[in-house]
Every structure is written in C-alpha cells, then in structure tokens.
Amino acid sequence: MNPKEERTLRKDIINKRRLPYSLEILEVQGDKYKVLTNFGSEIVYIKKGDAYFLEEELK
C-alpha cells in the first residue's frame, strides 16, 4: 500500500468511526484492517459496505 492510499484509509476510518485519536495501519487483509492507536492498542476493523466495524462487534 502506497503512502497516499494509507493516508486516505486512515482518514476514512477515523472520520467514519468518529475517532478522537490517530491510527497507524499495521496490516491489511482484504477488508480487514489491523491498526495501532496512538495509545498503543492494536485494533482490528472490518469494512462492511461503507462502514467500519470492530472485529469484536461482528462476533
């Protein structure tokens, strides 16, 4: 993933999830995105349609 695509993806997740913190993309597997927050937590988001859901919400 090039830097421009990564920046666009980060902005998209932050805006659609209305997150008050920044993200770093660690891993992408299809529609599954593993991110690192600026608090040091690793979170997995899954894109369904136009929205991003926490992996735990879908179980």
KEKEGU-801510 format. One record per residue: residue number from 1; x negated, z negated, y of N, C-alpha, C in turn. Coordinates in pm, whole numbers, plus 50000, padded with zeros to 5 digits. Atoms other than C-alpha are relative to their C-alpha. Last residue first. Layout:
<atom><pos>NUM</pos><n_x>X</n_x><n_z>Z</n_z><n_y>Y</n_y><ca_x>X</ca_x><ca_z>Z</ca_z><ca_y>Y</ca_y><c_x>X</c_x><c_z>Z</c_z><c_y>Y</c_y></atom>
...
***
This chain:
<atom><pos>59</pos><n_x>50000</n_x><n_z>50049</n_z><n_y>50139</n_y><ca_x>51872</ca_x><ca_z>48350</ca_z><ca_y>48801</ca_y><c_x>50126</c_x><c_z>49925</c_z><c_y>49968</c_y></atom>
<atom><pos>58</pos><n_x>49944</n_x><n_z>49899</n_z><n_y>50088</n_y><ca_x>51921</ca_x><ca_z>48559</ca_z><ca_y>49117</ca_y><c_x>50004</c_x><c_z>49957</c_z><c_y>49854</c_y></atom>
<atom><pos>57</pos><n_x>49858</n_x><n_z>49982</n_z><n_y>49968</n_y><ca_x>51874</ca_x><ca_z>48276</ca_z><ca_y>49365</ca_y><c_x>50067</c_x><c_z>50094</c_z><c_y>49901</c_y></atom>
<atom><pos>56</pos><n_x>49923</n_x><n_z>50111</n_z><n_y>50056</n_y><ca_x>51543</ca_x><ca_z>48178</ca_z><ca_y>49200</ca_y><c_x>50150</c_x><c_z>50015</c_z><c_y>50025</c_y></atom>
<atom><pos>55</pos><n_x>49991</n_x><n_z>49978</n_z><n_y>50143</n_y><ca_x>51390</ca_x><ca_z>48521</ca_z><ca_y>49275</ca_y><c_x>50087</c_x><c_z>49892</c_z><c_y>49934</c_y></atom>
<atom><pos>54</pos><n_x>50100</n_x><n_z>50077</n_z><n_y>50071</n_y><ca_x>51467</ca_x><ca_z>48470</ca_z><ca_y>49641</ca_y><c_x>50021</c_x><c_z>50023</c_z><c_y>49851</c_y></atom>
<atom><pos>53</pos><n_x>49955</n_x><n_z>50126</n_z><n_y>50057</n_y><ca_x>51682</ca_x><ca_z>48751</ca_z><ca_y>49773</ca_y><c_x>49881</c_x><c_z>49928</c_z><c_y>49937</c_y></atom>
<atom><pos>52</pos><n_x>50105</n_x><n_z>50062</n_z><n_y>50080</n_y><ca_x>51601</ca_x><ca_z>49039</ca_z><ca_y>50006</ca_y><c_x>50050</c_x><c_z>49863</c_z><c_y>49954</c_y></atom>
<atom><pos>51</pos><n_x>50031</n_x><n_z>50142</n_z><n_y>49979</n_y><ca_x>51880</ca_x><ca_z>49257</ca_z><ca_y>50141</ca_y><c_x>49888</c_x><c_z>49954</c_z><c_y>49907</c_y></atom>
<atom><pos>50</pos><n_x>50069</n_x><n_z>50010</n_z><n_y>49872</n_y><ca_x>51941</ca_x><ca_z>49633</ca_z><ca_y>50188</ca_y><c_x>49954</c_x><c_z>49857</c_z><c_y>50028</c_y></atom>
<atom><pos>49</pos><n_x>49933</n_x><n_z>49927</n_z><n_y>49892</n_y><ca_x>52036</ca_x><ca_z>49706</ca_z><ca_y>49830</ca_y><c_x>49917</c_x><c_z>49994</c_z><c_y>50125</c_y></atom>
<atom><pos>48</pos><n_x>49876</n_x><n_z>49948</n_z><n_y>50060</n_y><ca_x>51879</ca_x><ca_z>49435</ca_z><ca_y>49619</ca_y><c_x>50077</c_x><c_z>50067</c_z><c_y>50112</c_y></atom>
<atom><pos>47</pos><n_x>49914</n_x><n_z>49920</n_z><n_y>49912</n_y><ca_x>51518</ca_x><ca_z>49359</ca_z><ca_y>49714</ca_y><c_x>50116</c_x><c_z>50055</c_z><c_y>49919</c_y></atom>
<atom><pos>46</pos><n_x>49955</n_x><n_z>49880</n_z><n_y>50070</n_y><ca_x>51361</ca_x><ca_z>49077</ca_z><ca_y>49515</ca_y><c_x>50096</c_x><c_z>50073</c_z><c_y>50093</c_y></atom>
<atom><pos>45</pos><n_x>49876</n_x><n_z>49942</n_z><n_y>49949</n_y><ca_x>51157</ca_x><ca_z>48811</ca_z><ca_y>49692</ca_y><c_x>50031</c_x><c_z>50124</c_z><c_y>49918</c_y></atom>
<atom><pos>44</pos><n_x>49970</n_x><n_z>49866</n_z><n_y>50051</n_y><ca_x>50893</ca_x><ca_z>48598</ca_z><ca_y>49519</ca_y><c_x>50137</c_x><c_z>50041</c_z><c_y>50054</c_y></atom>
<atom><pos>43</pos><n_x>49857</n_x><n_z>49976</n_z><n_y>50021</n_y><ca_x>50748</ca_x><ca_z>48303</ca_z><ca_y>49710</ca_y><c_x>50017</c_x><c_z>50142</c_z><c_y>49949</c_y></atom>
<atom><pos>42</pos><n_x>49977</n_x><n_z>49867</n_z><n_y>50054</n_y><ca_x>50395</ca_x><ca_z>48159</ca_z><ca_y>49718</ca_y><c_x>50148</c_x><c_z>50012</c_z><c_y>49966</c_y></atom>
<atom><pos>41</pos><n_x>49910</n_x><n_z>49987</n_z><n_y>50115</n_y><ca_x>50362</ca_x><ca_z>47860</ca_z><ca_y>49948</ca_y><c_x>50009</c_x><c_z>50146</c_z><c_y>49955</c_y></atom>
<atom><pos>40</pos><n_x>50075</n_x><n_z>50000</n_z><n_y>50124</n_y><ca_x>50057</ca_x><ca_z>47813</ca_z><ca_y>50174</ca_y><c_x>50085</c_x><c_z>50010</c_z><c_y>49874</c_y></atom>
<atom><pos>39</pos><n_x>50004</n_x><n_z>50140</n_z><n_y>50044</n_y><ca_x>50246</ca_x><ca_z>47713</ca_z><ca_y>50490</ca_y><c_x>49925</c_x><c_z>49988</c_z><c_y>49868</c_y></atom>
<atom><pos>38</pos><n_x>50106</n_x><n_z>50065</n_z><n_y>49924</n_y><ca_x>50165</ca_x><ca_z>48055</ca_z><ca_y>50645</ca_y><c_x>49993</c_x><c_z>49850</c_z><c_y>49970</c_y></atom>
<atom><pos>37</pos><n_x>49956</n_x><n_z>50041</n_z><n_y>49867</n_y><ca_x>50374</ca_x><ca_z>48199</ca_z><ca_y>50364</ca_y><c_x>49883</c_x><c_z>49937</c_z><c_y>50074</c_y></atom>
<atom><pos>36</pos><n_x>50059</n_x><n_z>50129</n_z><n_y>49966</n_y><ca_x>50225</ca_x><ca_z>48392</ca_z><ca_y>50072</ca_y><c_x>50045</c_x><c_z>49966</c_z><c_y>50142</c_y></atom>
<atom><pos>35</pos><n_x>50056</n_x><n_z>50020</n_z><n_y>49867</n_y><ca_x>50430</ca_x><ca_z>48677</ca_z><ca_y>49930</ca_y><c_x>49942</c_x><c_z>49860</c_z><c_y>50012</c_y></atom>
<atom><pos>34</pos><n_x>50058</n_x><n_z>50134</n_z><n_y>50001</n_y><ca_x>50522</ca_x><ca_z>48818</ca_z><ca_y>49589</ca_y><c_x>49927</c_x><c_z>49983</c_z><c_y>50133</c_y></atom>
<atom><pos>33</pos><n_x>50109</n_x><n_z>50021</n_z><n_y>49905</n_y><ca_x>50750</ca_x><ca_z>49119</ca_z><ca_y>49631</ca_y><c_x>49955</c_x><c_z>49855</c_z><c_y>49995</c_y></atom>
<atom><pos>32</pos><n_x>50036</n_x><n_z>50142</n_z><n_y>50006</n_y><ca_x>50977</ca_x><ca_z>49253</ca_z><ca_y>49355</ca_y><c_x>49874</c_x><c_z>49979</c_z><c_y>50084</c_y></atom>
<atom><pos>31</pos><n_x>49924</n_x><n_z>50068</n_z><n_y>49894</n_y><ca_x>51147</ca_x><ca_z>49588</ca_z><ca_y>49419</ca_y><c_x>49975</c_x><c_z>49850</c_z><c_y>50002</c_y></atom>
<atom><pos>30</pos><n_x>49869</n_x><n_z>49938</n_z><n_y>49980</n_y><ca_x>50884</ca_x><ca_z>49782</ca_z><ca_y>49221</ca_y><c_x>50072</c_x><c_z>49937</c_z><c_y>50118</c_y></atom>
<atom><pos>29</pos><n_x>49965</n_x><n_z>49941</n_z><n_y>50129</n_y><ca_x>50603</ca_x><ca_z>49537</ca_z><ca_y>49154</ca_y><c_x>50141</c_x><c_z>50057</c_z><c_y>50013</c_y></atom>
<atom><pos>28</pos><n_x>49876</n_x><n_z>49922</n_z><n_y>50000</n_y><ca_x>50433</ca_x><ca_z>49443</ca_z><ca_y>49482</ca_y><c_x>50018</c_x><c_z>50060</c_z><c_y>49861</c_y></atom>
<atom><pos>27</pos><n_x>49981</n_x><n_z>49909</n_z><n_y>50112</n_y><ca_x>50171</ca_x><ca_z>49169</ca_z><ca_y>49508</ca_y><c_x>50135</c_x><c_z>50070</c_z><c_y>50011</c_y></atom>
<atom><pos>26</pos><n_x>50101</n_x><n_z>50017</n_z><n_y>50103</n_y><ca_x>50018</ca_x><ca_z>48943</ca_z><ca_y>49771</ca_y><c_x>50010</c_x><c_z>50105</c_z><c_y>49891</c_y></atom>
<atom><pos>25</pos><n_x>49960</n_x><n_z>49938</n_z><n_y>50126</n_y><ca_x>50206</ca_x><ca_z>49039</ca_z><ca_y>50089</ca_y><c_x>49886</c_x><c_z>49985</c_z><c_y>49901</c_y></atom>
<atom><pos>24</pos><n_x>50105</n_x><n_z>49909</n_z><n_y>50043</n_y><ca_x>50124</ca_x><ca_z>48793</ca_z><ca_y>50367</ca_y><c_x>50043</c_x><c_z>50054</c_z><c_y>49864</c_y></atom>
<atom><pos>23</pos><n_x>50023</n_x><n_z>49972</n_z><n_y>50141</n_y><ca_x>50411</ca_x><ca_z>48625</ca_z><ca_y>50545</ca_y><c_x>49878</c_x><c_z>50088</c_z><c_y>49982</c_y></atom>
<atom><pos>22</pos><n_x>50058</n_x><n_z>49870</n_z><n_y>50034</n_y><ca_x>50482</ca_x><ca_z>48464</ca_z><ca_y>50880</ca_y><c_x>49972</c_x><c_z>50010</c_z><c_y>49851</c_y></atom>
<atom><pos>21</pos><n_x>50142</n_x><n_z>50006</n_z><n_y>50030</n_y><ca_x>50722</ca_x><ca_z>48180</ca_z><ca_y>50956</ca_y><c_x>49950</c_x><c_z>50139</c_z><c_y>49960</c_y></atom>
<atom><pos>20</pos><n_x>50072</n_x><n_z>50051</n_z><n_y>49883</n_y><ca_x>51066</ca_x><ca_z>48126</ca_z><ca_y>51111</ca_y><c_x>49849</c_x><c_z>49995</c_z><c_y>49980</c_y></atom>
<atom><pos>19</pos><n_x>50101</n_x><n_z>50101</n_z><n_y>50029</n_y><ca_x>51236</ca_x><ca_z>48352</ca_z><ca_y>50855</ca_y><c_x>49928</c_x><c_z>49956</c_z><c_y>50126</c_y></atom>
<atom><pos>18</pos><n_x>50004</n_x><n_z>50085</n_z><n_y>49880</n_y><ca_x>51555</ca_x><ca_z>48536</ca_z><ca_y>50942</ca_y><c_x>49904</c_x><c_z>49883</c_z><c_y>49982</c_y></atom>
<atom><pos>17</pos><n_x>49987</n_x><n_z>50136</n_z><n_y>50049</n_y><ca_x>51579</ca_x><ca_z>48674</ca_z><ca_y>50584</ca_y><c_x>50004</c_x><c_z>49899</c_z><c_y>50115</c_y></atom>
<atom><pos>16</pos><n_x>49879</n_x><n_z>50007</n_z><n_y>50081</n_y><ca_x>51647</ca_x><ca_z>49025</ca_z><ca_y>50718</ca_y><c_x>50025</c_x><c_z>49860</c_z><c_y>49942</c_y></atom>
<atom><pos>15</pos><n_x>49878</n_x><n_z>49978</n_z><n_y>49921</n_y><ca_x>51396</ca_x><ca_z>48994</ca_z><ca_y>51001</ca_y><c_x>50127</c_x><c_z>49983</c_z><c_y>49918</c_y></atom>
<atom><pos>14</pos><n_x>49986</n_x><n_z>50107</n_z><n_y>49900</n_y><ca_x>51113</ca_x><ca_z>48835</ca_z><ca_y>50800</ca_y><c_x>50130</c_x><c_z>50015</c_z><c_y>50079</c_y></atom>
<atom><pos>13</pos><n_x>49965</n_x><n_z>50124</n_z><n_y>50069</n_y><ca_x>51161</ca_x><ca_z>49070</ca_z><ca_y>50504</ca_y><c_x>50026</c_x><c_z>49888</c_z><c_y>50100</c_y></atom>
<atom><pos>12</pos><n_x>49868</n_x><n_z>49982</n_z><n_y>50060</n_y><ca_x>51167</ca_x><ca_z>49382</ca_z><ca_y>50724</ca_y><c_x>50045</c_x><c_z>49871</c_z><c_y>49930</c_y></atom>
<atom><pos>11</pos><n_x>49901</n_x><n_z>50010</n_z><n_y>49892</n_y><ca_x>50870</ca_x><ca_z>49268</ca_z><ca_y>50935</ca_y><c_x>50142</c_x><c_z>50007</c_z><c_y>49945</c_y></atom>
<atom><pos>10</pos><n_x>50000</n_x><n_z>50140</n_z><n_y>49952</n_y><ca_x>50660</ca_x><ca_z>49208</ca_z><ca_y>50623</ca_y><c_x>50107</c_x><c_z>49980</c_z><c_y>50107</c_y></atom>
<atom><pos>9</pos><n_x>49936</n_x><n_z>50081</n_z><n_y>50103</n_y><ca_x>50762</ca_x><ca_z>49548</ca_z><ca_y>50477</ca_y><c_x>50008</c_x><c_z>49853</c_z><c_y>50044</c_y></atom>
<atom><pos>8</pos><n_x>49857</n_x><n_z>49968</n_z><n_y>49996</n_y><ca_x>50674</ca_x><ca_z>49732</ca_z><ca_y>50800</ca_y><c_x>50077</c_x><c_z>49914</c_z><c_y>49900</c_y></atom>
<atom><pos>7</pos><n_x>49948</n_x><n_z>50060</n_z><n_y>49875</n_y><ca_x>50335</ca_x><ca_z>49556</ca_z><ca_y>50819</ca_y><c_x>50150</c_x><c_z>50022</c_z><c_y>50010</c_y></atom>
<atom><pos>6</pos><n_x>49996</n_x><n_z>50146</n_z><n_y>50019</n_y><ca_x>50265</ca_x><ca_z>49643</ca_z><ca_y>50454</ca_y><c_x>50058</c_x><c_z>49931</c_z><c_y>50122</c_y></atom>
<atom><pos>5</pos><n_x>49889</n_x><n_z>50030</n_z><n_y>50091</n_y><ca_x>50360</ca_x><ca_z>50008</ca_z><ca_y>50507</ca_y><c_x>50014</c_x><c_z>49849</c_z><c_y>49979</c_y></atom>
<atom><pos>4</pos><n_x>49876</n_x><n_z>49973</n_z><n_y>49926</n_y><ca_x>50129</ca_x><ca_z>50030</ca_z><ca_y>50811</ca_y><c_x>50123</c_x><c_z>49968</c_z><c_y>49915</c_y></atom>
<atom><pos>3</pos><n_x>49969</n_x><n_z>50107</n_z><n_y>49904</n_y><ca_x>49842</ca_x><ca_z>49856</ca_z><ca_y>50628</ca_y><c_x>50132</c_x><c_z>50021</c_z><c_y>50077</c_y></atom>
<atom><pos>2</pos><n_x>50084</n_x><n_z>49994</n_z><n_y>49880</n_y><ca_x>49850</ca_x><ca_z>50100</ca_z><ca_y>50332</ca_y><c_x>50045</c_x><c_z>49894</c_z><c_y>50101</c_y></atom>
<atom><pos>1</pos><n_x>49914</n_x><n_z>50000</n_z><n_y>49883</n_y><ca_x>50000</ca_x><ca_z>50000</ca_z><ca_y>50000</ca_y><c_x>49909</c_x><c_z>50000</c_z><c_y>50123</c_y></atom>
***
